[in-house]
């Protein structure tokens, strides 16, 4: 793992042909929310740990809406474990997150910021993501990289003398719930905006879908015309704001119910015809119940 810039990170893999690197792409965990489905999150993290894979978290690991003066605060939605006499709310949230993530720290490759973290940074002058990464990285076997709200990942695979890579552009996300389109109208605009991306990853809206259909016609510097793909991964959330539909902010806004979780993304380098391609497998995380 190599940080080229604050929002550009390279990940290097030395592999054998057809060896799969399993990963989990997720966002909008809202770990400290009383509505966070932590049991489902743990199942998905455990799956990656069993397979010796990597976890990438693209913003809103935290909810953190119960700080003093936060106009979004609704006491009934604050987990009681974070309200203790003589202790500060943000410290309790930070300590809980560190203990929750410790069993998976060796598998966590990357955590970037979402709007919930940047709001805390703006109004409370504390970088909660940087703080937990610092503590987890005190273990010499842990090397979690910190991203920004938007940036690039490059996945580089070396197999004997052959190599290849994939560019991933991440952005925590933007816009609203988009009941009808679910944000799918953004795909073509985003693909045009980031022409060097093989994969686009977005979060924020709590919608969950995957679009592998965008094909581009390209020409290399030698005049060879070819086609390539840009895959769009919209990560879901681990917070259930709808529940049984009784009430709450999501119900009052008449938001659509959404699926829980992120996406398993498997990278498999394959040597063929004197070169190496990267086969990509994108699979929905399993959710047995809502």
N, C-alpha and C positions, 0 to 999 in steps of 0.2 A: 504494500500500500504506500502511495506516494502523493503528498499534497503539492500540486503544481502551483496552486493559488488558493485563496480562501474558498472559492467555489468551483475548483477544478481538481479532481482526484483521479489518480490512476491506480488500478488494481491489477496486479500481475499474478498469473497462474501458470505454473509449469505442470503440464498434464500429459497423459498418454492419449493416443487416439481413441475417440469414443468414450472417454471418461467424462462423466457429467458433474458439473458444479451446481448443486442445488442452492437456491436462494429464496428468500421471502421478501417481497416488496410490499410495504404497508405504510399507512399514514393514519392520522386522525384517531389515535388510540385513546386520547383523553383519559389517561391512566388513573388520575385522581378523582374523576367524576363518579358519583354514586351510581350512574347509569352505565359505566364501563363494564363490558362483558369480559372481565379478567379471566374467567375460566376458559373462555374460547381463545383469548389471546395466548394463554399459557399452553393450550393444546397445540396451537400453531408454532409457537416458539419451541416446544418440546419436539415437534416433528423435525424441525430444522436441526436441532441439537443432535437427535438420533442419527441423522444423515450427514453429520459433520458439515453442514452448510453455513450460509451467511445470511444475516438479517440486515436489511436496509430500511430505515424509518425516515419517511419524507414529510416531516412536520407534524405539529400538534400531538407530540407524545404526551403533552400535558393539557389539562383543561384550565387550571389556575384562574378561576373567576371569583374567588372568595377573599381576595385581599381587601384591606381597608380602603374604602372610597371607590371600589369598583362598582360602577352603576349596573353591571350585569349580574351582580350578586343576588341570589335567591337562597336563603338559608336552608330551605327544605331540600335543596339539591346538593348540599355540601355533605360529603361523607363525614360522619361524626368523628372518625379517627383523626381528622385533621383539625379538630377544635379541642384544644387542651389548654387548661389554665397554666400560664407561665411559659408557654411555647408559642412561637410565631408560626403562622399558617404556612408560609412558603418554605420554611425550614422543615416542617413536618412532611410536606409533599415531597420535597427533595430527598429526604432520608428514606421515605417509603419507596420512591422510585429506584433509588440505588439498591436497596435490599431486594426489590422485585427483579431487577435486571441482572444482579450479580451472577445467578446460575447460568445466564446466557451470555455473559460479557465476552467470552472468547469467541462467540459466534456472531456478535454484533459488529458489523463492518463500518456502519455509517449511520449518523443521525443528523438530520438537517432541521431547520427552523420552520415553524408555521406561524400563522397569525396570532395564536394564543401565546406563544413564547415571545414574539416581537412586541406584543402589547405589554407584557410584564417588563420587558427590557426598556420600553419607552417610559412607562409611568412609575416603575419601581427601581430602575437603575440596577437591575441584576440580570445576568445572563444565565438562566436556569439550565439550559442545555450544556453550556460550557462547564458549569459547575459539576454536573453529574458525570460528564465524560472525564473530567480531570480526576475525580475520585476513582472511577472504574479503571482508568488507565494506570493507576498506581500499581496494579498487578502487572508484572513484567510480561505476562503472557497475553495481555489484552492490548489491542491497538485500534480503538474506535476513532474513526475520522469524523470531524464535525463539518457539516456543510452550512450553506446560507439558505435563504428563502428560495433561491433559484440557482442552478449551476449545472455542471457537467460531471459525468463519471465516464471513464474509459476502462473497459474490461479487456485486458490483454492476455492472450493465451499463447503459450509457447509449447510446441510439441516437436521434440528433436530439433531439426533445423527449420521447421515451418512455424509460422506465427500468423496471427490474425487478431483483430480487435473489433469491438462494437462500441459506438458512442451512445451514451444515454444522456438525454437532457431531462433534468427534473425541475419542477416548479411546484411549490406546495399547492397552489391553486388560486382560483379567482371566481367571481360570479356567485350566483345564488343556486337554489335547489333545482331550477329548470325542470319543472314537473313533466313537460311533454318531451323535450329533446334529451333530457338528462345530461346536457352539455356536449352532446355529440356533434353539434354544429361547429364546435371549436376545432375539430380534428383537422380539417383542411387548412385553416388559418395557421394553426400551430405548426403543422408540417411544413408549410411554406416559410414560416418565420425562422425555423431551425433546420435548414437543409442538410446539415452535417449529422443530424441525429438518426440513428438506427431505431432507437426506442425513445418515446416520450412518456414520462411518468407524471401524473397529476393527482392531486388530492383535493381536500377542502370541502367539496360539495357533499361528501358522504354518499355520493352515487358510486356504483360499482359495476364496471363493464370493461370490456377489452375489444379493441378494433384492430385486427391485423390486415385490413383490406386495402390500405393505401399503398398503391404501387406508383413508382416514379420512373420515367424514362430519362436516363442519364447518358453522358458521353465523357469518356476519359480523355486525358491529354493526348493520347495517340489516335483519337478519332473513333474509337470503338464505342458503339452504341449498345447499351445494356439496360436492364431493368433492375430495380431494387425495391425493397419494402421499408416502410416506416411503421412500426407498431405502436399503438397508443394504449397505454395502461392507465385506466382511471381506478384508483384505489378507493375502497370503501372505508368504513369507519368501524371502530370497536365499541362505539357508544350507541345505545338504543334509545333514541329520543321519542320514539312513537309508543313503545311498550304495547299495552293493550288498547291504546287509543282513547284513554280517559281524558287526558289533558296535558298541559305543559306547553312550552314554547313551540315545539315542532307541530303539535296538534293545532295550536292557535293560528299558526301560519299556514295550516292545511298542507303541510309537506307530505310527499308520497313516502310510504315505507321503503326502506332500503335494506340491502343485504349487508351482513356483517362480515368484516375481515378484509384481507388483501389478496395477493396473488403469489403463487409459487412460480418462480421463473427459473427454468433449468437451462444452463448453457452447456452444450456438448460440442466440443471441437472435433471435427472429423477430417482426417487426411484423405484426399482423393485427387487423382490425376495431377500429381505433382504440386498440389497446393493444399490449403486447409480452409474449410468452411466452418461456420459456427451454426449448428442447429439450435433453434430456440423452442423450448416447450413452455407454454404459459397455461397454468391450471388454476382454477378457482380454489381457494382454501375451503376446507370442508366445514360446514355448519349444520349440525344435526337438528338444532332447535333454535327458535328465536325468542 
